[in-house]
Amino acid sequence: MSIIGKAQALGEEIMDSSEYSEMKETEQAIYQDETAKNLLNDFQSKQQRLQMAQTNGQQVTQKQQQELQALQAKMQNNEKIKEFMEAQQQFNQVMQTVNQTISNVLSGENTEE
């Protein structure tokens, strides 16, 4: 099997994982809930604008930072967003483990589980 074939097989295995399924289910729940969806969209939009401003050399004001922090607090109090963020964190841990395992093999530190 080619490297690309193995990568595709690994991708399919990851998609079959409970962590991936949970992340996708909780993400879908957000988009079915108007409050959660709007909170997430507002946060992402505001965060993106601030990042663009910083990239263009503009100073982010304390008021802008406080607005972003207030949105973050609201998001953390929203159960659907909170569940998604937890599921996303679990999935990211799986991906870190996969990447670390590949790095270990490439560096000769192949440690089998």
Secondary structure, DSSP 8 states (H G I E B T S, - for coil): --HHHHHHHHHHHHHTSHHHHHHHHHHHHHHT-HHHHHHHHHHHHHHHHHHHHHHTT----HHHHHHHHHHHHHHHH-HHHHHHHHHHHHHHHHHHHHHHHHHHHHTT-----
